[in-house]
Amino acid sequence: MSDDDHNGQDGFEHDLPESLLPYDDWVEDAYREVMLRAIEHVAAEGLPGAHHFYLTFRTNRPDVIIPARLRAQYPEEMTIVLQHQFWDLALDREKNVISVGLSFGGVGSILCIPVNAITAFADPHIRMALRFNHSSLDDDEDIEIPEGAVEPDDIDPAHHPDVQPETASSDDVKKDAEVVSLAAFRKRPPT
């Protein structure tokens, strides 16, 4: 588009008309699909090379299933890293939920994260970051908490071979899950 597309005949800039088509929603849906395909690929094939994921999600949604201690520590939002130690990564497209096993402080936990609770996804290896604007509590009326949902603190990490006991040597223990800031991946306005 040239400057003439935004300027009227009088030479002054005019606002573009409001779209009657939901382009923003469509673009966000496409970005979410990119994230979901990456998660499905890694769930089936593992992480290739130096790729790893940062996944930021709302912890204050009632359909997010995480240990109570993590919800207390991160009452609104947290970021997890899928890199060194995780297991049972899965995407249930029918329920629109991502589940993954992670170790926090040497304690294995299963997290169940609805896709609509995710606010950001990044793969720092290629400096790719996606932010989702429509991740909020606005959809609470549509939230269904599954009957008999298992709280992660009730999961026995001994059933997961990737969970290392706290007494293992430091060479044998993979790095625990991290909570990180995505500030380095946010677009900054020009100076």
The 8 nearest C-alpha neighbors of each residue, nearest first, counted from 0:
[[1, 4, 2, 3, 5, 6, 15, 12],
 [0, 2, 3, 4, 5, 6, 7, 12],
 [3, 1, 4, 5, 6, 0, 12, 10],
 [2, 4, 6, 1, 5, 7, 0, 10],
 [3, 5, 2, 1, 6, 0, 7, 15],
 [6, 4, 3, 2, 12, 13, 7, 15],
 [7, 5, 12, 3, 11, 10, 13, 4],
 [6, 8, 9, 10, 11, 12, 13, 5],
 [7, 9, 10, 6, 11, 3, 12, 5],
 [8, 10, 7, 11, 6, 12, 13, 3],
 [11, 9, 8, 7, 6, 12, 3, 13],
 [12, 10, 6, 9, 7, 13, 8, 5],
 [13, 11, 6, 5, 7, 10, 14, 9],
 [14, 12, 6, 5, 7, 11, 15, 16],
 [15, 13, 16, 12, 5, 17, 6, 7],
 [14, 16, 13, 17, 5, 18, 4, 12],
 [15, 17, 18, 14, 19, 13, 5, 20],
 [18, 16, 19, 15, 14, 20, 21, 22],
 [19, 17, 20, 16, 21, 22, 15, 23],
 [18, 20, 17, 21, 22, 16, 23, 24],
 [19, 21, 18, 22, 23, 17, 24, 25],
 [22, 20, 24, 23, 25, 19, 18, 26],
 [21, 23, 25, 24, 20, 26, 18, 27],
 [24, 22, 26, 25, 21, 27, 28, 20],
 [25, 23, 27, 21, 22, 26, 28, 133],
 [26, 24, 22, 28, 27, 23, 29, 21],
 [25, 27, 29, 23, 28, 24, 22, 30],
 [26, 28, 30, 24, 29, 25, 31, 23],
 [29, 27, 31, 25, 26, 30, 24, 32],
 [28, 30, 32, 26, 27, 31, 25, 33],
 [31, 29, 27, 33, 32, 28, 26, 34],
 [32, 30, 34, 28, 33, 29, 35, 27],
 [31, 33, 35, 29, 30, 34, 36, 28],
 [34, 32, 30, 36, 31, 35, 37, 29],
 [35, 33, 31, 37, 32, 36, 38, 30],
 [36, 34, 32, 38, 37, 33, 39, 31],
 [35, 37, 39, 33, 38, 34, 40, 32],
 [38, 36, 40, 34, 35, 39, 41, 33],
 [37, 39, 35, 41, 40, 36, 42, 34],
 [40, 38, 42, 36, 37, 41, 35, 43],
 [39, 41, 37, 43, 38, 42, 44, 36],
 [40, 42, 45, 44, 38, 46, 43, 39],
 [41, 43, 39, 88, 40, 89, 45, 44],
 [44, 42, 40, 41, 45, 39, 89, 88],
 [45, 43, 41, 40, 42, 46, 47, 39],
 [46, 44, 41, 42, 43, 47, 40, 88],
 [45, 47, 41, 50, 48, 51, 44, 82],
 [48, 46, 50, 45, 49, 41, 44, 51],
 [49, 47, 50, 46, 51, 124, 45, 82],
 [48, 50, 124, 47, 51, 46, 82, 123],
 [51, 49, 124, 48, 47, 46, 122, 52],
 [52, 50, 82, 122, 81, 49, 124, 46],
 [53, 51, 122, 81, 121, 80, 54, 82],
 [52, 54, 80, 121, 120, 79, 78, 122],
 [53, 55, 120, 78, 79, 119, 52, 80],
 [56, 54, 78, 119, 77, 118, 117, 120],
 [55, 57, 117, 118, 116, 76, 77, 58],
 [56, 58, 76, 116, 59, 75, 60, 117],
 [57, 59, 76, 75, 60, 74, 70, 63],
 [60, 58, 75, 57, 74, 61, 76, 63],
 [59, 61, 62, 58, 63, 57, 136, 116],
 [60, 62, 63, 59, 144, 64, 142, 58],
 [61, 63, 144, 60, 64, 142, 143, 113],
 [64, 62, 112, 61, 60, 111, 58, 65],
 [63, 65, 111, 110, 62, 150, 112, 66],
 [64, 66, 110, 151, 63, 67, 111, 69],
 [67, 65, 151, 152, 69, 68, 150, 70],
 [66, 68, 70, 69, 71, 65, 152, 150],
 [67, 69, 71, 66, 70, 72, 65, 73],
 [70, 68, 72, 71, 66, 67, 73, 65],
 [69, 71, 67, 73, 74, 72, 68, 58],
 [72, 70, 68, 69, 74, 73, 67, 66],
 [71, 73, 69, 70, 74, 68, 67, 77],
 [74, 72, 70, 71, 75, 76, 77, 69],
 [75, 73, 70, 71, 59, 58, 72, 76],
 [76, 74, 59, 58, 57, 73, 77, 70],
 [77, 75, 57, 58, 56, 73, 74, 55],
 [76, 78, 55, 56, 73, 178, 79, 58],
 [79, 77, 55, 178, 54, 179, 53, 56],
 [80, 78, 178, 54, 53, 177, 176, 55],
 [79, 81, 53, 177, 52, 82, 176, 54],
 [82, 80, 52, 51, 85, 53, 79, 83],
 [81, 83, 51, 80, 84, 52, 85, 46],
 [84, 82, 174, 173, 85, 81, 175, 176],
 [85, 83, 173, 82, 174, 101, 175, 161],
 [84, 86, 101, 100, 81, 83, 99, 87],
 [85, 87, 100, 88, 99, 161, 101, 84],
 [86, 88, 99, 100, 89, 85, 98, 42],
 [89, 87, 99, 42, 86, 98, 100, 90],
 [90, 88, 98, 97, 42, 87, 99, 91],
 [89, 91, 97, 96, 92, 39, 98, 88],
 [90, 92, 96, 93, 94, 95, 97, 89],
 [93, 91, 95, 94, 90, 96, 97, 35],
 [92, 94, 91, 95, 96, 90, 97, 113],
 [93, 95, 92, 96, 91, 113, 90, 97],
 [96, 94, 92, 93, 91, 114, 113, 97],
 [97, 95, 113, 91, 114, 94, 112, 90],
 [98, 96, 90, 112, 89, 111, 113, 91],
 [99, 97, 111, 89, 110, 88, 112, 96],
 [100, 98, 88, 87, 110, 109, 86, 101],
 [99, 101, 109, 86, 85, 108, 87, 110],
 [102, 100, 85, 108, 107, 176, 109, 99],
 [101, 103, 107, 106, 175, 105, 176, 108],
 [104, 102, 106, 105, 176, 175, 107, 101],
 [103, 105, 106, 102, 175, 176, 107, 165],
 [104, 106, 103, 102, 165, 107, 175, 164],
 [105, 107, 102, 103, 104, 108, 156, 162],
 [108, 106, 102, 156, 101, 162, 103, 105],
 [109, 107, 151, 101, 100, 102, 152, 110],
 [108, 110, 100, 151, 99, 101, 111, 98],
 [109, 111, 65, 99, 98, 64, 100, 112],
 [112, 110, 98, 64, 97, 63, 96, 113],
 [111, 113, 97, 63, 96, 98, 114, 110],
 [114, 112, 96, 116, 115, 95, 97, 63],
 [113, 115, 116, 96, 117, 95, 112, 97],
 [114, 116, 134, 113, 117, 135, 133, 118],
 [117, 115, 57, 56, 134, 113, 114, 118],
 [118, 116, 56, 115, 114, 55, 119, 134],
 [117, 119, 131, 56, 134, 55, 130, 116],
 [120, 118, 130, 55, 129, 131, 117, 54],
 [121, 119, 54, 129, 53, 128, 55, 130],
 [122, 120, 128, 53, 127, 52, 123, 129],
 [121, 123, 52, 127, 124, 51, 125, 126],
 [124, 122, 126, 125, 121, 127, 51, 52],
 [125, 123, 50, 122, 126, 49, 51, 127],
 [124, 126, 123, 127, 122, 50, 121, 128],
 [127, 125, 123, 124, 122, 128, 184, 121],
 [126, 128, 122, 125, 121, 123, 129, 184],
 [129, 127, 121, 120, 184, 122, 126, 130],
 [128, 130, 120, 119, 121, 131, 127, 30],
 [131, 129, 119, 118, 132, 120, 128, 121],
 [130, 132, 118, 133, 119, 134, 27, 129],
 [133, 131, 134, 130, 118, 27, 135, 119],
 [132, 134, 131, 135, 115, 118, 27, 24],
 [135, 133, 116, 115, 118, 132, 117, 131],
 [136, 134, 137, 133, 116, 138, 57, 115],
 [135, 137, 138, 139, 60, 134, 116, 59],
 [136, 138, 135, 139, 140, 134, 133, 141],
 [137, 139, 136, 140, 141, 142, 135, 115],
 [140, 138, 142, 141, 136, 137, 60, 61],
 [139, 141, 138, 142, 137, 143, 136, 61],
 [142, 140, 139, 138, 143, 137, 144, 136],
 [143, 141, 139, 140, 62, 144, 138, 61],
 [142, 144, 145, 141, 62, 140, 139, 61],
 [143, 145, 62, 146, 142, 148, 61, 63],
 [144, 146, 148, 143, 147, 62, 149, 142],
 [147, 145, 148, 144, 143, 149, 62, 150],
 [146, 148, 149, 145, 144, 150, 64, 143],
 [149, 147, 145, 146, 150, 144, 64, 151],
 [150, 148, 151, 147, 153, 154, 64, 152],
 [149, 151, 152, 153, 148, 66, 64, 65],
 [150, 152, 109, 108, 66, 153, 154, 65],
 [151, 153, 66, 150, 154, 108, 67, 155],
 [154, 152, 151, 150, 155, 149, 108, 66],
 [155, 153, 151, 152, 156, 108, 109, 150],
 [154, 156, 157, 158, 153, 107, 159, 152],
 [157, 155, 107, 158, 159, 154, 162, 108],
 [156, 158, 159, 155, 160, 162, 107, 164],
 [159, 157, 156, 155, 160, 162, 154, 161],
 [158, 160, 156, 157, 161, 162, 86, 155],
 [161, 159, 162, 158, 157, 163, 156, 86],
 [160, 162, 159, 163, 86, 84, 85, 173],
 [163, 161, 160, 159, 107, 156, 164, 102],
 [162, 164, 172, 161, 165, 167, 105, 173],
 [165, 163, 166, 167, 162, 105, 172, 106],
 [164, 166, 167, 105, 163, 172, 168, 106],
 [167, 165, 164, 168, 163, 169, 172, 105],
 [168, 166, 165, 164, 171, 172, 169, 163],
 [167, 169, 171, 170, 172, 166, 165, 164],
 [168, 170, 172, 171, 167, 173, 166, 165],
 [171, 169, 168, 172, 173, 167, 174, 163],
 [172, 170, 168, 169, 167, 173, 163, 174],
 [173, 171, 169, 170, 163, 167, 174, 168],
 [172, 174, 84, 83, 175, 171, 163, 170],
 [173, 175, 83, 84, 172, 176, 177, 102],
 [176, 174, 102, 103, 177, 104, 173, 84],
 [177, 175, 103, 102, 80, 101, 79, 174],
 [176, 178, 80, 79, 179, 175, 78, 103],
 [177, 179, 78, 79, 77, 80, 176, 180],
 [180, 178, 78, 177, 181, 79, 80, 53],
 [179, 181, 182, 178, 78, 183, 184, 77],
 [180, 182, 183, 184, 179, 185, 53, 121],
 [181, 183, 185, 184, 180, 186, 179, 187],
 [184, 182, 181, 185, 180, 186, 187, 126],
 [183, 185, 182, 181, 128, 186, 126, 127],
 [186, 184, 182, 183, 187, 181, 128, 130],
 [187, 185, 184, 188, 183, 182, 189, 128],
 [186, 188, 185, 189, 190, 184, 183, 182],
 [187, 189, 190, 186, 185, 184, 182, 183],
 [190, 188, 187, 186, 185, 184, 183, 182],
 [189, 188, 187, 186, 185, 183, 182, 184]]
